[in-house]
Amino acid sequence: ITRSGETGQGAATDLTVGSWNLAQARAGVGGVIGSVDYYLGLSSGRRDNYHSGEGGSRLENTDYERLGATVALGWAIAPEHRLE
């Protein structure tokens, strides 16, 4: 479900780190200007190959690097009518 400026007003950030050199970052900002609302979100993440533990093996091709962006615009043309 994509956020909108109506539901995602303000700014937010999220940083995550974890096993297998996991690193993720997300940031978003949204708001309303008159009858128009907006939301912009950016994300990035990476992780190394999965290791199944002490004495286990490494699972190849389970690593990843990702970049993402979301842009949403909405226009309230009347109280019960909206274009997104």
Disulfide bonds with the S-S distance in Angstrom:
none
